Amino acid sequence: MNQPTRLMRFLQRNYRKFERRWNLLGNLFPAILLSVLTGFYIGNMWASIIGYARQTGLEDAIIVMGWLIILEGLSAFIYQKNTRPVFHQNLWILINYLKIGFLLGIFVDAFKVGS
């Protein structure tokens, strides 16, 4: 009559994985925060500088397509389980958060331009 709920069974099965990820987040939190903020700053700078790239004759679509290919290639490499080196796991996590901050910076700058 005293059976555990599905949530408790799920937590018991996945406790080790959850604990490992929680400890990793706790150990890397300052570096992750710095990566996101640095990426945000770089994204804002890049969005401000792209106006000067128009003067060289490059179209915005070509520049954005180049960055999109780079970021999507990086995402494909990061999220593949078999190709990512295990010994640089923390470096890839920080690069991923840098990429997230960069995209967030561009997104916020688009609202600044639109208003």
C-alpha positions in Angstrom: 0.0 0.0 0.0 3.0 2.3 0.6 4.3 2.4 -3.0 6.5 5.2 -4.2 5.1 7.7 -6.7 6.3 7.9 -10.3 8.2 11.0 -9.4 10.0 9.3 -6.5 10.9 6.3 -8.7 12.2 8.7 -11.4 14.3 10.6 -8.9 15.7 7.4 -7.4 16.7 6.1 -10.8 18.3 9.3 -12.0 19.7 10.6 -8.7 23.4 10.0 -9.7 23.0 11.8 -13.0 21.2 14.7 -11.4 23.8 15.0 -8.6 26.7 15.0 -11.1 25.1 17.7 -13.2 24.2 19.8 -10.1 27.8 19.6 -8.9 29.1 20.5 -12.3 26.8 23.5 -12.4 27.8 24.5 -8.9 31.5 24.3 -9.7 31.3 26.1 -13.0 28.7 28.7 -12.2 31.1 31.7 -12.1 32.7 30.7 -15.3 29.3 30.0 -17.0 28.1 33.4 -15.9 31.2 35.1 -17.2 30.9 33.2 -20.5 27.3 34.3 -21.0 28.1 37.9 -20.1 31.1 38.0 -22.4 29.1 36.5 -25.2 26.4 39.1 -24.6 28.9 41.8 -24.8 30.5 40.4 -28.0 27.0 40.1 -29.5 26.2 43.7 -28.8 29.5 44.8 -30.2 29.1 42.7 -33.3 25.6 44.1 -33.9 27.0 47.6 -33.6 29.9 47.0 -35.9 27.9 45.3 -38.6 26.8 48.8 -39.8 30.4 49.5 -40.7 30.6 46.3 -42.7 28.0 47.6 -45.1 30.4 50.3 -46.2 32.8 47.6 -47.5 30.2 46.4 -49.9 29.1 43.2 -48.0 25.4 42.7 -47.7 23.9 42.0 -44.3 22.5 38.7 -45.5 26.0 37.4 -46.4 27.4 38.4 -43.1 24.5 36.9 -41.1 24.6 33.7 -43.2 28.3 33.3 -42.4 27.7 33.7 -38.7 24.7 31.4 -38.8 26.8 28.7 -40.5 29.5 29.1 -37.9 27.1 29.0 -34.9 25.1 26.0 -36.3 28.3 24.1 -37.0 29.5 24.8 -33.5 26.1 23.6 -32.1 26.2 20.4 -34.2 29.7 19.7 -32.9 28.8 20.4 -29.2 25.6 18.4 -29.1 27.0 15.3 -30.8 27.8 12.8 -28.1 30.4 10.7 -29.9 32.7 13.3 -31.3 33.2 15.6 -28.4 36.4 15.0 -26.5 35.7 14.0 -22.9 38.9 15.7 -21.5 37.8 19.1 -22.7 34.2 18.8 -21.5 34.2 22.0 -19.4 35.7 24.0 -22.2 32.9 22.9 -24.6 30.3 23.8 -21.9 31.8 27.3 -21.6 32.0 27.8 -25.4 28.4 26.8 -25.6 27.4 29.4 -23.0 29.5 32.0 -24.8 27.5 31.2 -27.9 24.2 31.5 -26.0 25.3 34.9 -24.7 26.3 36.0 -28.2 22.9 35.1 -29.6 21.2 36.7 -26.7 23.2 39.9 -27.3 22.1 40.0 -31.0 18.5 39.3 -30.0 18.4 42.2 -27.5 20.2 44.5 -30.0 17.5 43.7 -32.6 14.9 45.2 -30.1 17.0 48.3 -29.6 17.2 48.8 -33.4 13.5 48.2 -33.8 12.4 50.7 -31.3 
